[in-house]
Amino acid sequence: MVRVTVPIPGRSYDVCVGSGTIASVGSLLPELPGASTAFVVADGTVSARWLQPLAAGLSEAGLATVLLVVPAGEDAKTLRVYETLLHQLATQEAHRDDPVIALGGGAVGDLAGFVASTYMRGVPFVQVPTTLLAQVDAAIGGKAAVNLPEGKNLVGTFAQPRLVVADVDTLATLGERDFRSGLSEIVKYALTVDDELLDVLERDPPAVLARDAATLEWVVARCVAAKARIVAEDERDEGRRLILNYGHTLGHALERLDAFAGCSHGEAVAVGMVFAARLAEARGTAPDGLAARTGRLLASFGLETDGSLPDPDDIIAAFRLDKKYRGGVRFVLLEDVGRPIVVDDVTDDEARKVLNDMGAGT
């Protein structure tokens, strides 16, 4: 097992990455004086596979387990589901020492974190991510939120967990599309902040695609360590942490549009990274070839980025709903691999030209 500390002053916590770690959660938990029950938030499919070993581990720590079932995926991230969970905690007399545990992907983590940070003004929160995307990104850093019809993650808080337990054995049960979607976030880390990871991904994609436990443990831990460093510098997304949004400005816009319905978060971010690379080349910020290199790397993991896109005007309108919109669209661009910058002076005409070049609206 690899243990990575997220060194936030006064609220540091460990991310434990390994094989079989769910069953060891009881020994990994920090002390929770007064806790008697762990309230586990999960969808039906994930709980059927992983609740039993989690509950066994919690029992070793003297904690009973209560399962709170929620819809799968983004359907869980609504104010209605959030309110339902609060009522369930209250009616079952959850007190402020009892932990809320997110068992599942990024959507469950976002929802459960928001519940934990607001019920009784905050109860202990633990992340047990079971998807690749959640293990390398969503479960680390403390962002918790639900969606509104107008956009993703518009209601939320920053709520750091007490512990994150990433069991790479859970990744063997993921469907192929979900697994490849998580690889998009790994590519993001490689392109922006980790040259060694980029070298491994470009040199030997089959080693990752084979889902070998040792390889995944190294890759996940590498991404976790990168995010831990950045979150420690900028917990609230006001400076350096913004670089972790590489590819996400267009990605989130696509996720909002009905014309791109059915795409996963990772698939949308993959398109967003190619867009960002092409935009950087068009502005003279990055050398020629960055977009082609990005596309090749994504394609090697089965993430195709040359499909049809919605109308450019619809995409640009969706940009304005981004939480980081400040009178203009903010993008993370690369001067080259490993050299991210944040820019907020991209005009609509610049964005539209790149989108047109990518065949948007055709």
VENSULPE-V225655 format. One record per pair of residues at least 24 apart in sequence whose C-alpha atoms are under 7 Angstrom apart, sorted by sequence separation. I is the first residue (numbers start at 1). GAP is how many residues later the second one is. If there is no record, write none. Layout:
BEGIN
{{I GAP} {I GAP}}
END
This chain:
BEGIN
{{96 24} {99 24} {100 24} {101 24} {102 24} {103 24} {104 24} {105 24} {248 24} {38 25} {40 25} {44 25} {98 25} {99 25} {100 25} {101 25} {102 25} {103 25} {104 25} {105 25} {247 25} {36 26} {37 26} {38 26} {39 26} {40 26} {41 26} {42 26} {43 26} {96 26} {97 26} {98 26} {99 26} {100 26} {101 26} {102 26} {103 26} {104 26} {105 26} {247 26} {36 27} {37 27} {38 27} {39 27} {40 27} {41 27} {42 27} {43 27} {96 27} {97 27} {99 27} {103 27} {104 27} {246 27} {36 28} {37 28} {38 28} {39 28} {40 28} {41 28} {42 28} {43 28} {106 28} {25 29} {39 29} {41 29} {43 29} {82 29} {86 29} {105 29} {247 29} {23 30} {77 30} {109 30} {114 30} {22 31} {23 31} {26 31} {76 31} {113 31} {114 31} {135 31} {22 32} {25 32} {26 32} {76 32} {106 32} {316 32} {23 33} {24 33} {25 33} {74 33} {82 33} {86 33} {106 33} {110 33} {111 33} {270 33} {23 34} {26 34} {27 34} {73 34} {77 34} {110 34} {111 34} {127 34} {189 34} {271 34} {26 35} {110 35} {111 35} {126 35} {270 35} {110 36} {125 36} {126 36} {127 36} {128 36} {129 36} {267 36} {125 37} {126 37} {127 37} {128 37} {129 37} {186 37} {124 38} {126 38} {127 38} {128 38} {132 39} {172 39} {130 40} {131 40} {312 40} {130 41} {114 42} {117 42} {114 43} {312 43} {169 44} {168 45} {113 46} {132 47} {168 48} {286 48} {312 48} {133 49} {168 49} {286 49} {287 49} {311 49} {312 49} {132 50} {260 50} {285 50} {286 50} {309 50} {310 50} {311 50} {259 51} {308 51} {309 51} {310 51} {133 52} {308 52} {309 52} {280 53} {280 54} {308 54} {277 56} {276 57} {277 57} {46 58} {188 58} {38 60} {39 60} {40 60} {41 60} {42 60} {37 61} {38 61} {39 61} {40 61} {41 61} {42 61} {254 61} {35 62} {36 62} {38 62} {39 62} {40 62} {41 62} {42 62} {253 62} {256 62} {34 63} {35 63} {38 63} {40 63} {33 64} {32 65} {253 65} {42 66} {253 66} {41 67} {79 67} {78 68} {77 69} {78 69} {77 70} {78 70} {249 70} {41 71} {279 75} {278 76} {185 81} {184 82} {249 82} {181 83} {136 84} {182 84} {135 85} {181 85} {184 85} {181 86} {184 86} {246 86} {136 87} {245 87} {246 87} {136 88} {243 89} {141 90} {202 95} {205 95} {205 96} {243 97} {243 98} {243 99} {151 105} {180 121} {180 122} {180 123} {29 134} {22 143} {195 143} {21 144} {194 144} {21 145} {22 145} {192 145} {193 145} {21 146} {191 146} {192 146} {20 147} {191 147} {192 147} {15 148} {16 148} {17 148} {18 148} {19 148} {192 148} {13 149} {14 149} {15 149} {16 149} {17 149} {18 149} {19 149} {20 149} {13 150} {14 150} {15 150} {16 150} {17 150} {18 150} {19 150} {151 170} {19 194} {18 199} {17 200} {17 204} {2 219} {4 221} {6 222} {8 224} {7 225} {6 226}}
END
